[in-house]
Amino acid sequence: MKLINFLSVITLFMITPLISAQELKFGHLNMQELITIMPEKQEADQKLQQEAQTLQNRMQVMSEEHERKFREYLAERETMPDLIRTTMEKEIQDIEQRLQNYQNLAQQTLSRKEQELYQPILEKLQKAIDNVGAENNFIYIFDISSQVVLYHSDASVDCGPLVKKELGIN
Protein backbone atom coordinates (compact mmCIF):
# COMPACT_ATOMS: atom_id res chain seq x y z
CA MET A 1 0.00 0.00 0.00
CA LYS A 2 2.83 2.37 0.86
CA LEU A 3 4.49 1.47 -2.41
CA ILE A 4 1.35 2.39 -4.37
CA ASN A 5 1.04 5.71 -2.53
CA PHE A 6 4.71 6.40 -3.12
CA LEU A 7 4.45 5.62 -6.84
CA SER A 8 1.31 7.76 -7.08
CA VAL A 9 3.09 10.71 -5.51
CA ILE A 10 6.13 10.31 -7.79
CA THR A 11 3.89 10.01 -10.86
CA LEU A 12 2.00 13.12 -9.79
CA PHE A 13 5.26 15.08 -9.44
CA MET A 14 6.45 13.89 -12.85
CA ILE A 15 3.20 14.76 -14.64
CA THR A 16 2.65 18.16 -13.00
CA PRO A 17 5.54 19.94 -14.80
CA LEU A 18 4.35 18.58 -18.13
CA ILE A 19 0.85 19.88 -17.54
CA SER A 20 2.15 23.25 -16.31
CA ALA A 21 4.52 23.62 -19.27
CA GLN A 22 1.67 23.05 -21.68
CA GLU A 23 -0.45 25.74 -20.02
CA LEU A 24 2.13 28.52 -20.41
CA LYS A 25 1.01 30.78 -23.21
CA PHE A 26 3.11 33.60 -24.57
CA GLY A 27 2.14 36.27 -27.06
CA HIS A 28 3.68 39.18 -28.89
CA LEU A 29 2.55 42.29 -30.69
CA ASN A 30 3.91 45.45 -32.24
CA MET A 31 2.62 48.37 -30.15
CA GLN A 32 3.96 51.01 -32.54
CA GLU A 33 2.05 49.46 -35.40
CA LEU A 34 -1.13 49.26 -33.33
CA ILE A 35 -0.82 52.87 -32.18
CA THR A 36 -0.38 54.16 -35.72
CA ILE A 37 -3.58 52.53 -36.96
CA MET A 38 -5.75 53.75 -34.09
CA PRO A 39 -8.15 56.51 -35.25
CA GLU A 40 -7.50 58.37 -31.99
CA LYS A 41 -3.80 58.64 -32.92
CA GLN A 42 -4.63 60.33 -36.21
CA GLU A 43 -6.94 62.79 -34.43
CA ALA A 44 -4.25 63.50 -31.83
CA ASP A 45 -1.68 64.05 -34.57
CA GLN A 46 -3.96 66.60 -36.24
CA LYS A 47 -4.57 68.47 -32.97
CA LEU A 48 -0.85 68.47 -32.21
CA GLN A 49 -0.10 69.75 -35.71
CA GLN A 50 -2.64 72.56 -35.27
CA GLU A 51 -1.07 73.52 -31.94
CA ALA A 52 2.39 73.50 -33.50
CA GLN A 53 1.17 75.67 -36.38
CA THR A 54 -0.37 78.20 -33.99
CA LEU A 55 2.89 78.42 -32.05
CA GLN A 56 4.89 78.65 -35.28
CA ASN A 57 2.69 81.50 -36.56
CA ARG A 58 3.31 83.47 -33.38
CA MET A 59 7.03 82.78 -33.67
CA GLN A 60 6.94 84.07 -37.24
CA VAL A 61 5.36 87.35 -36.11
CA MET A 62 8.03 87.77 -33.45
CA SER A 63 10.79 86.98 -35.97
CA GLU A 64 9.41 89.54 -38.40
CA GLU A 65 9.40 92.16 -35.63
CA HIS A 66 13.03 91.31 -34.88
CA GLU A 67 13.95 91.50 -38.57
CA ARG A 68 12.22 94.87 -38.98
CA LYS A 69 13.94 96.35 -35.91
CA PHE A 70 17.30 95.00 -37.00
CA ARG A 71 16.98 96.44 -40.54
CA GLU A 72 15.93 99.78 -39.12
CA TYR A 73 18.92 99.70 -36.80
CA LEU A 74 21.36 98.81 -39.62
CA ALA A 75 19.98 101.52 -41.88
CA GLU A 76 20.22 104.28 -39.29
CA ARG A 77 23.01 103.27 -36.89
CA GLU A 78 25.65 105.51 -38.47
CA THR A 79 23.51 108.64 -38.08
CA MET A 80 21.91 107.83 -34.71
CA PRO A 81 22.91 109.51 -31.52
CA ASP A 82 24.59 107.10 -29.09
CA LEU A 83 21.62 107.00 -26.72
CA ILE A 84 19.19 105.96 -29.46
CA ARG A 85 21.65 103.41 -30.90
CA THR A 86 22.22 101.90 -27.46
CA THR A 87 18.47 101.82 -26.84
CA MET A 88 17.81 100.11 -30.17
CA GLU A 89 20.57 97.58 -29.55
CA LYS A 90 19.00 96.80 -26.19
CA GLU A 91 15.57 96.46 -27.83
CA ILE A 92 16.98 94.04 -30.41
CA GLN A 93 18.69 92.00 -27.70
CA ASP A 94 15.43 91.92 -25.74
CA ILE A 95 13.54 90.70 -28.80
CA GLU A 96 16.18 88.00 -29.38
CA GLN A 97 15.86 86.93 -25.75
CA ARG A 98 12.05 86.83 -26.05
CA LEU A 99 12.37 84.74 -29.22
CA GLN A 100 14.64 82.27 -27.43
CA ASN A 101 12.33 82.09 -24.41
CA TYR A 102 9.30 81.68 -26.63
CA GLN A 103 10.96 78.87 -28.56
CA ASN A 104 11.79 77.03 -25.31
CA LEU A 105 8.26 77.53 -23.96
CA ALA A 106 6.75 76.41 -27.26
CA GLN A 107 8.75 73.18 -27.16
CA GLN A 108 7.61 72.55 -23.57
CA THR A 109 4.01 73.34 -24.51
CA LEU A 110 4.11 70.92 -27.43
CA SER A 111 5.61 68.20 -25.23
CA ARG A 112 2.86 68.66 -22.64
CA LYS A 113 0.19 68.71 -25.35
CA GLU A 114 1.61 65.54 -26.89
CA GLN A 115 1.53 63.83 -23.48
CA GLU A 116 -2.02 65.05 -22.88
CA LEU A 117 -3.23 63.79 -26.27
CA TYR A 118 -1.37 60.47 -26.40
CA GLN A 119 -1.80 59.30 -22.79
CA PRO A 120 -5.47 58.29 -23.23
CA ILE A 121 -4.53 56.43 -26.43
CA LEU A 122 -1.82 54.47 -24.65
CA GLU A 123 -4.17 53.73 -21.77
CA LYS A 124 -6.85 52.46 -24.16
CA LEU A 125 -4.33 50.25 -25.94
CA GLN A 126 -2.97 48.92 -22.65
CA LYS A 127 -6.50 48.10 -21.47
CA ALA A 128 -7.17 46.21 -24.72
CA ILE A 129 -3.89 44.29 -24.32
CA ASP A 130 -4.77 43.48 -20.70
CA ASN A 131 -8.22 42.24 -21.77
CA VAL A 132 -6.77 40.06 -24.56
CA GLY A 133 -4.18 38.66 -22.16
CA ALA A 134 -6.76 37.82 -19.52
CA GLU A 135 -9.36 36.42 -21.93
CA ASN A 136 -6.84 34.21 -23.72
CA ASN A 137 -4.85 33.12 -20.65
CA PHE A 138 -1.52 34.56 -21.75
CA ILE A 139 1.27 34.56 -19.19
CA TYR A 140 3.16 37.32 -21.02
CA ILE A 141 2.59 39.46 -24.08
CA PHE A 142 5.78 41.00 -25.39
CA ASP A 143 6.11 44.19 -27.40
CA ILE A 144 8.39 43.36 -30.33
CA SER A 145 8.62 47.01 -31.41
CA SER A 146 10.66 47.87 -28.31
CA GLN A 147 13.62 45.74 -29.45
CA VAL A 148 13.82 44.20 -25.97
CA VAL A 149 12.63 40.74 -27.00
CA LEU A 150 15.64 39.09 -28.57
CA TYR A 151 13.85 35.95 -29.71
CA HIS A 152 10.35 34.68 -30.11
CA SER A 153 9.39 31.36 -31.57
CA ASP A 154 6.49 30.42 -33.79
CA ALA A 155 4.85 29.04 -30.66
CA SER A 156 4.40 32.63 -29.48
CA VAL A 157 0.98 33.90 -30.51
CA ASP A 158 0.74 37.15 -32.47
CA CYS A 159 -1.76 39.09 -30.33
CA GLY A 160 -1.96 42.05 -32.72
CA PRO A 161 -5.11 40.81 -34.48
CA LEU A 162 -6.75 40.03 -31.13
CA VAL A 163 -5.97 43.51 -29.80
CA LYS A 164 -7.21 45.10 -33.04
CA LYS A 165 -10.47 43.21 -32.60
CA GLU A 166 -10.69 44.36 -28.96
CA LEU A 167 -10.15 47.96 -30.11
CA GLY A 168 -12.70 47.57 -32.90
CA ILE A 169 -10.13 48.17 -35.65
CA ASN A 170 -10.36 46.13 -38.85
C-alpha positions in Angstrom: 0.0 0.0 0.0 2.8 2.4 0.9 4.5 1.5 -2.4 1.3 2.4 -4.4 1.0 5.7 -2.5 4.7 6.4 -3.1 4.4 5.6 -6.8 1.3 7.8 -7.1 3.1 10.7 -5.5 6.1 10.3 -7.8 3.9 10.0 -10.9 2.0 13.1 -9.8 5.3 15.1 -9.4 6.5 13.9 -12.8 3.2 14.8 -14.6 2.6 18.2 -13.0 5.5 19.9 -14.8 4.4 18.6 -18.1 0.9 19.9 -17.5 2.1 23.3 -16.3 4.5 23.6 -19.3 1.7 23.0 -21.7 -0.5 25.7 -20.0 2.1 28.5 -20.4 1.0 30.8 -23.2 3.1 33.6 -24.6 2.1 36.3 -27.1 3.7 39.2 -28.9 2.5 42.3 -30.7 3.9 45.4 -32.2 2.6 48.4 -30.2 4.0 51.0 -32.5 2.0 49.5 -35.4 -1.1 49.3 -33.3 -0.8 52.9 -32.2 -0.4 54.2 -35.7 -3.6 52.5 -37.0 -5.7 53.8 -34.1 -8.2 56.5 -35.2 -7.5 58.4 -32.0 -3.8 58.6 -32.9 -4.6 60.3 -36.2 -6.9 62.8 -34.4 -4.3 63.5 -31.8 -1.7 64.0 -34.6 -4.0 66.6 -36.2 -4.6 68.5 -33.0 -0.9 68.5 -32.2 -0.1 69.7 -35.7 -2.6 72.6 -35.3 -1.1 73.5 -31.9 2.4 73.5 -33.5 1.2 75.7 -36.4 -0.4 78.2 -34.0 2.9 78.4 -32.0 4.9 78.6 -35.3 2.7 81.5 -36.6 3.3 83.5 -33.4 7.0 82.8 -33.7 6.9 84.1 -37.2 5.4 87.3 -36.1 8.0 87.8 -33.5 10.8 87.0 -36.0 9.4 89.5 -38.4 9.4 92.2 -35.6 13.0 91.3 -34.9 14.0 91.5 -38.6 12.2 94.9 -39.0 13.9 96.4 -35.9 17.3 95.0 -37.0 17.0 96.4 -40.5 15.9 99.8 -39.1 18.9 99.7 -36.8 21.4 98.8 -39.6 20.0 101.5 -41.9 20.2 104.3 -39.3 23.0 103.3 -36.9 25.7 105.5 -38.5 23.5 108.6 -38.1 21.9 107.8 -34.7 22.9 109.5 -31.5 24.6 107.1 -29.1 21.6 107.0 -26.7 19.2 106.0 -29.5 21.7 103.4 -30.9 22.2 101.9 -27.5 18.5 101.8 -26.8 17.8 100.1 -30.2 20.6 97.6 -29.6 19.0 96.8 -26.2 15.6 96.5 -27.8 17.0 94.0 -30.4 18.7 92.0 -27.7 15.4 91.9 -25.7 13.5 90.7 -28.8 16.2 88.0 -29.4 15.9 86.9 -25.7 12.1 86.8 -26.1 12.4 84.7 -29.2 14.6 82.3 -27.4 12.3 82.1 -24.4 9.3 81.7 -26.6 11.0 78.9 -28.6 11.8 77.0 -25.3 8.3 77.5 -24.0 6.8 76.4 -27.3 8.7 73.2 -27.2 7.6 72.6 -23.6 4.0 73.3 -24.5 4.1 70.9 -27.4 5.6 68.2 -25.2 2.9 68.7 -22.6 0.2 68.7 -25.3 1.6 65.5 -26.9 1.5 63.8 -23.5 -2.0 65.0 -22.9 -3.2 63.8 -26.3 -1.4 60.5 -26.4 -1.8 59.3 -22.8 -5.5 58.3 -23.2 -4.5 56.4 -26.4 -1.8 54.5 -24.7 -4.2 53.7 -21.8 -6.9 52.5 -24.2 -4.3 50.2 -25.9 -3.0 48.9 -22.6 -6.5 48.1 -21.5 -7.2 46.2 -24.7 -3.9 44.3 -24.3 -4.8 43.5 -20.7 -8.2 42.2 -21.8 -6.8 40.1 -24.6 -4.2 38.7 -22.2 -6.8 37.8 -19.5 -9.4 36.4 -21.9 -6.8 34.2 -23.7 -4.9 33.1 -20.6 -1.5 34.6 -21.7 1.3 34.6 -19.2 3.2 37.3 -21.0 2.6 39.5 -24.1 5.8 41.0 -25.4 6.1 44.2 -27.4 8.4 43.4 -30.3 8.6 47.0 -31.4 10.7 47.9 -28.3 13.6 45.7 -29.5 13.8 44.2 -26.0 12.6 40.7 -27.0 15.6 39.1 -28.6 13.9 36.0 -29.7 10.3 34.7 -30.1 9.4 31.4 -31.6 6.5 30.4 -33.8 4.8 29.0 -30.7 4.4 32.6 -29.5 1.0 33.9 -30.5 0.7 37.2 -32.5 -1.8 39.1 -30.3 -2.0 42.1 -32.7 -5.1 40.8 -34.5 -6.8 40.0 -31.1 -6.0 43.5 -29.8 -7.2 45.1 -33.0 -10.5 43.2 -32.6 -10.7 44.4 -29.0 -10.2 48.0 -30.1 -12.7 47.6 -32.9 -10.1 48.2 -35.7 -10.4 46.1 -38.9 
